[in-house]
Amino acid sequence: YHGLDAKTIRSMLADAGLKACGSHVGGWRDIEGDKLKAACEFNLAFGNNILICPGGTGPDNLNWGDPKWDEKCTEHMKFICDFFNKAADEAAKMGCKVGIHNHMWEFQLKDPDGVTFWDRFFGGTDEKVLMQQDVGWTTCAGYDPCAEFAKYPHRSPTLHAKENGMGKDVVKFDAILGKPGCDKDGNPCATPVDWDALIPVTERDGVEWYVVECERHFEDLSAVLPSYNFLKSKGLN
């Protein structure tokens, strides 16, 4: 939060006519023990009650494809599911909710039985543990976001909306919805999200907020307006 206190953030939101719809709080260690209470109190003070861990839930120092994953998977998944179930219970006492945000690796890491980290996590946690699906990363990993909402329904007050360009050849990636990134020859190279299929699914599921993950930052609204207009053209308010 760039050193801002909760009172200042609340005032900035009010001045801009905005509401908070969630925050990213780091990995599971950032909501461990007394840190969860502090995070809840800080967020509630500026009007937010949704705390999401964007990664930081895998075993220490292991990336997808690491052969040591198989050795640690079963033990780690039991731990991390238990941790988030308990964290969700404690957060609820303070009026907050917790969950995770995915990247590609949650779909790429698999246990010895071939089950993904994603399925082990959401299959092993209570419904009160939130699923903030980054539909760009899910699609980029080769999975269908619609299927994941159907598999784990009504756990997603928010989602992250973006189009992901992947690989070293991506030279133009504006993260504008409906506009894929381009390679050096100007050819689209982002993995497109099927918004026409997705939006009816999320509407039925109860998603309240499409959070546009903006990769460009200017001093005006030019970075976000194209995505806003795209979603509005799809019938979202």
C-alpha positions as CSV (number, residue, x, y, z in Angstrom):
1,Y,0.0,0.0,0.0
2,H,3.0,2.3,-0.5
3,G,3.1,3.2,3.2
4,L,-0.5,4.4,3.3
5,D,-2.5,3.8,6.4
6,A,-6.0,2.4,6.2
7,K,-7.7,5.8,7.0
8,T,-5.9,7.4,4.0
9,I,-6.9,4.6,1.7
10,R,-10.5,4.8,2.8
11,S,-10.5,8.6,2.2
12,M,-8.9,8.1,-1.3
13,L,-11.5,5.6,-2.3
14,A,-14.3,7.8,-1.1
15,D,-13.0,10.8,-2.9
16,A,-12.8,8.8,-6.1
17,G,-16.3,7.2,-5.7
18,L,-14.8,3.8,-5.5
19,K,-15.4,0.7,-3.3
20,A,-12.8,-1.9,-2.3
21,C,-13.6,-5.4,-3.6
22,G,-10.6,-7.3,-2.3
23,S,-6.9,-7.2,-1.7
24,H,-3.9,-9.4,-2.2
25,V,-2.0,-10.1,1.0
26,G,0.9,-12.3,0.0
27,G,1.5,-15.9,0.7
28,W,0.1,-18.1,3.5
29,R,2.8,-16.9,5.9
30,D,1.3,-13.4,5.6
31,I,-1.9,-14.5,7.2
32,E,-0.3,-16.9,9.7
33,G,-1.1,-16.4,13.4
34,D,-1.4,-12.8,14.5
35,K,-0.8,-11.6,11.0
36,L,-4.3,-12.7,10.0
37,K,-5.9,-10.5,12.7
38,A,-3.7,-7.5,11.7
39,A,-4.6,-8.0,8.0
40,C,-8.3,-8.3,8.7
41,E,-8.3,-5.2,10.9
42,F,-6.3,-3.2,8.3
43,N,-8.6,-4.2,5.4
44,L,-11.8,-3.7,7.3
45,A,-10.7,-0.2,8.2
46,F,-10.8,0.8,4.5
47,G,-13.9,-1.2,3.7
48,N,-12.6,-4.5,2.4
49,N,-13.3,-7.9,3.8
50,I,-11.8,-10.2,1.0
51,L,-8.2,-11.3,1.5
52,I,-6.6,-13.3,-1.2
53,C,-3.2,-15.0,-1.3
54,P,-1.8,-14.7,-4.9
55,G,0.5,-17.6,-4.9
56,G,2.9,-18.5,-2.1
57,T,1.0,-21.6,-1.3
58,G,3.3,-24.2,-2.8
59,P,6.2,-26.0,-1.0
60,D,9.2,-23.8,-0.2
61,N,11.7,-23.4,-3.0
62,L,9.9,-25.7,-5.4
63,N,8.6,-24.8,-8.8
64,W,6.4,-26.9,-11.2
65,G,8.2,-29.7,-12.8
66,D,10.6,-30.2,-9.9
67,P,11.0,-34.0,-9.3
68,K,11.0,-33.3,-5.5
69,W,7.4,-32.2,-5.7
70,D,6.2,-35.8,-5.6
71,E,8.1,-36.4,-2.4
72,K,6.5,-33.4,-0.6
73,C,3.1,-33.2,-2.3
74,T,0.9,-35.3,0.0
75,E,2.2,-33.8,3.2
76,H,2.2,-30.3,1.9
77,M,-1.3,-30.4,0.5
78,K,-2.7,-31.7,3.8
79,F,-1.0,-28.9,5.6
80,I,-2.0,-26.1,3.2
81,C,-5.7,-27.2,3.1
82,D,-5.9,-27.4,6.9
83,F,-4.2,-24.1,7.2
84,F,-6.7,-22.3,4.9
85,N,-9.7,-24.0,6.5
86,K,-8.6,-22.7,9.9
87,A,-7.7,-19.3,8.5
88,A,-11.2,-19.0,6.9
89,D,-12.8,-19.9,10.3
90,E,-10.7,-17.3,12.1
91,A,-11.2,-14.6,9.4
92,A,-15.0,-15.2,9.5
93,K,-15.0,-14.4,13.2
94,M,-13.7,-10.9,12.2
95,G,-16.1,-10.5,9.3
96,C,-13.5,-11.4,6.6
97,K,-13.0,-14.1,4.0
98,V,-9.7,-15.6,2.7
99,G,-8.8,-17.6,-0.4
100,I,-6.2,-17.9,-3.2
101,H,-5.5,-16.5,-6.6
102,N,-4.0,-18.9,-9.3
103,H,-1.3,-18.6,-11.8
104,M,-0.3,-21.4,-14.2
105,W,1.6,-23.6,-11.8
106,E,-1.4,-24.6,-9.8
107,F,-2.6,-26.5,-12.8
108,Q,0.9,-27.8,-13.8
109,L,1.9,-29.2,-10.4
110,K,0.5,-32.7,-10.0
111,D,0.7,-35.2,-7.2
112,P,1.8,-38.9,-7.8
113,D,-1.9,-39.7,-8.7
114,G,-1.9,-37.0,-11.4
115,V,-4.2,-34.7,-9.5
116,T,-3.3,-31.0,-9.9
117,F,-2.5,-28.7,-7.0
118,W,-5.6,-26.7,-7.9
119,D,-7.9,-29.7,-7.5
120,R,-6.2,-30.9,-4.3
121,F,-6.6,-27.5,-2.8
122,F,-10.2,-26.8,-3.7
123,G,-11.2,-30.4,-3.3
124,G,-9.6,-30.4,0.2
125,T,-10.9,-27.0,1.5
126,D,-14.3,-26.0,2.7
127,E,-16.5,-23.9,0.5
128,K,-15.8,-20.8,2.7
129,V,-12.2,-20.8,1.3
130,L,-12.5,-18.4,-1.7
131,M,-11.5,-19.2,-5.3
132,Q,-10.3,-16.1,-7.1
133,Q,-9.7,-17.5,-10.5
134,D,-7.4,-15.7,-12.8
135,V,-9.1,-16.7,-16.0
136,G,-6.2,-15.6,-18.1
137,W,-3.8,-17.9,-16.3
138,T,-6.3,-20.8,-16.3
139,T,-6.8,-20.5,-20.0
140,C,-3.0,-20.2,-20.6
141,A,-2.5,-23.4,-18.6
142,G,-4.8,-25.2,-21.1
143,Y,-7.9,-25.4,-18.8
144,D,-11.4,-24.1,-19.2
145,P,-12.3,-21.4,-16.7
146,C,-16.0,-22.3,-17.1
147,A,-15.4,-25.9,-16.1
148,E,-13.5,-24.8,-12.9
149,F,-16.4,-22.6,-11.9
150,A,-18.8,-25.5,-12.4
151,K,-16.5,-27.8,-10.4
152,Y,-16.2,-25.5,-7.4
153,P,-19.3,-23.3,-7.5
154,H,-20.3,-20.3,-5.4
155,R,-16.8,-19.7,-4.0
156,S,-15.9,-16.7,-6.2
157,P,-17.1,-13.2,-5.3
158,T,-14.3,-11.9,-7.5
159,L,-12.2,-13.1,-10.5
160,H,-9.2,-11.6,-12.3
161,A,-9.9,-10.7,-15.9
162,K,-7.1,-10.5,-18.4
163,E,-5.7,-12.0,-21.6
164,N,-2.3,-13.6,-21.1
165,G,0.6,-13.4,-23.6
166,M,3.3,-16.0,-22.8
167,G,6.9,-16.5,-23.8
168,K,9.9,-14.5,-24.9
169,D,8.3,-13.5,-28.3
170,V,5.6,-11.4,-26.7
171,V,6.7,-7.9,-27.4
172,K,3.4,-6.0,-27.3
173,F,1.2,-7.0,-24.4
174,D,-1.2,-4.3,-23.2
175,A,-3.4,-6.6,-21.1
176,I,-6.5,-5.1,-22.8
177,L,-9.5,-7.5,-22.7
178,G,-10.4,-8.6,-26.2
179,K,-7.0,-7.5,-27.6
180,P,-4.3,-10.2,-27.5
181,G,-0.6,-9.5,-27.2
182,C,1.5,-9.6,-30.3
183,D,4.8,-11.1,-31.3
184,K,7.6,-9.2,-33.1
185,D,5.8,-9.7,-36.4
186,G,2.5,-8.4,-35.1
187,N,0.8,-11.7,-34.9
188,P,-1.5,-12.4,-31.9
189,C,0.2,-14.6,-29.3
190,A,-2.0,-14.2,-26.2
191,T,-4.2,-17.1,-25.1
192,P,-7.7,-15.8,-25.7
193,V,-10.4,-16.2,-23.1
194,D,-13.9,-17.1,-24.4
195,W,-15.7,-14.3,-22.7
196,D,-19.0,-15.0,-24.4
197,A,-19.0,-18.5,-22.8
198,L,-17.6,-17.3,-19.5
199,I,-19.8,-14.4,-18.5
200,P,-23.1,-16.4,-18.3
201,V,-21.3,-19.0,-16.1
202,T,-19.9,-16.4,-13.7
203,E,-23.3,-14.6,-13.6
204,R,-25.0,-17.9,-12.5
205,D,-22.1,-18.6,-10.1
206,G,-22.6,-15.3,-8.3
207,V,-19.4,-13.5,-9.2
208,E,-19.8,-9.9,-8.1
209,W,-16.6,-8.3,-9.4
210,Y,-14.5,-8.6,-12.6
211,V,-11.1,-7.3,-11.5
212,V,-9.2,-6.2,-14.6
213,E,-5.5,-6.9,-13.9
214,C,-4.0,-3.9,-15.6
215,E,-0.3,-4.3,-16.7
216,R,0.0,-0.6,-17.9
217,H,0.1,2.3,-15.5
218,F,-0.5,5.9,-16.7
219,E,-1.7,9.1,-15.0
220,D,-5.1,8.8,-16.7
221,L,-7.7,6.2,-17.4
222,S,-6.3,5.2,-20.9
223,A,-4.9,2.0,-19.4
224,V,-8.2,0.7,-18.1
225,L,-10.9,2.2,-20.2
226,P,-10.6,-0.2,-23.2
227,S,-11.1,-3.2,-20.9
228,Y,-13.9,-1.4,-19.1
229,N,-15.7,-0.7,-22.4
230,F,-15.1,-4.3,-23.5
231,L,-16.8,-5.7,-20.4
232,K,-19.6,-3.2,-20.7
233,S,-20.1,-4.3,-24.3
234,K,-20.6,-7.8,-22.9
235,G,-23.5,-6.7,-20.7
236,L,-21.6,-6.2,-17.4
237,N,-22.1,-3.1,-15.3
